[in-house]
Amino acid sequence: MGGNLAGRLLSRRFPKSERELVVGSLSTSMLAERFGTPCYVFDAAILRERIAAVRAALGERVGVLFALKANPNAAIAQLLHQGGAGAEVASGGEILIARRAGVPGDQMQFAGPGKDAEELAIALEHGVLLNVESLAELRAVNAAAVEGGTQARVALRVNPPASLTGSRMRMSGGSAKFGIDAEVLEEVARTAESMDSVRLEGLHTYAGTQTFDHEGWLANARFLIEQAEAVEASLGRPLTSLNFGGGFGVPVFDKDAEFDLEAAGRGLQELIAESERRHFVELGRYLVAEAGVYLTRVTYVKESHGKRFAILDGGMHQHAAAAGMGTVIRRPFPMVRASQLDAAPSESECVLGGPLCTPADVFPTAAGLGDVAAGELVAFLSSGAYGLTFSNVLFLGHPTPPELLVDGDDVHVIREGGRPEDALRGQRLPGE
Ligand SMILES: Cc1ncc(COP(=O)(O)O)c(C=O)c1O
């Protein structure tokens, strides 16, 4: 077994696992046999538990939006919507996925610094709230609404002056491509107010992902409320909607802390106790990460200069984060020998590599993983967020893995796996 976090995840999230990893009530060896590897497997029960836990902690006055970017699969979004989540979308495509999942347009919010004309038209058609990130975008939104003969629902995304502490990837503070600088917020709000086809509903902020410090997160929320009060004073009317962002941290490395959801929930409820507005958070990773497993099989084992290499059938083109993309220090993701959890740990080093012809396609490997053998299954846990769609799936033309949703002892294919001929999809020779 690889690492303490992997052990914790097994007992907390996959308690039926004894000798092998069991998702819901289904063994991963059966899933691998039936659907092939590599594949992504998601557990419906964990998704239901996560959305219920978040809603309970934040209280009924806070709406929860699922940030589809973490896992843009309609079946996952549908399940979370059934659990009470709306959607935070980042493209026209994600609006369509969320609609497919049954989320009404008026329960969606759209953030992103470069929304184009086609995306604005789709958003306006569905009545999606646009979290506007610049004055230039505000003008484009107004123009699109005039052209569409409609009113745009708008909130202004605020770039706070000082960065939130505790976010591993900061996306705010100082000069940033995201949001409107707090210093000019009132002025932009007055401009929005003067536009005939824009209805300014409120403010939005998103400080960064992998936030483990709930105090830092709450400080950013407090800041947003102060900004709302200043804008209200300036406009002479109340705002109706505040979105505090997301980014609640999920441990992926052994030393990562747990995000204190209860404390964040209590703190947020205190902050909004006097407010009449509608309040939102938009969470990706926290809702879906621990529900997902990336399941691979060892194709070959070899020795090179005294080091053992196990080559998996999955790689960085399907799970870039587990190969270290986006991190400065490459540390092992929680991983287990899924078909023999009870295998003895080994002192000798075993390197897990993917099938791609690049040295980057190596998974930082947990110490003591053991002498992994050809044919056995290796599973990457905590892989339900920023997995397949965060990866360079077109690189080297491998078929994409299927995505499976396990619900107790049922399994659904929620994204079909690809075929080798997909590498040619959409390609044309000149003259064709
Ligand atoms: C605007 C916005 N909202 C929500 C999210 C989701 O963040 P997380 O998955 O960390 O909760 C992101 C992630 O980048 C984001 O940029």
The ligand as an ORCA input file, in Angstrom:
! r2SCAN-3c Opt
* xyz 0 1
  C     -13.762     30.614    -10.799
  C     -13.559     29.260    -10.227
  N     -14.539     28.712     -9.474
  C     -14.423     27.483     -8.932
  C     -13.289     26.730     -9.119
  C     -13.217     25.379     -8.487
  O     -12.192     25.285     -7.553
  P     -12.040     24.025     -6.624
  O     -12.148     22.809     -7.490
  O     -10.681     24.163     -6.024
  O     -13.140     24.073     -5.609
  C     -12.227     27.253     -9.878
  C     -11.003     26.482    -10.092
  O     -10.053     26.888    -10.739
  C     -12.371     28.553    -10.446
  O     -11.402     29.097    -11.207
*
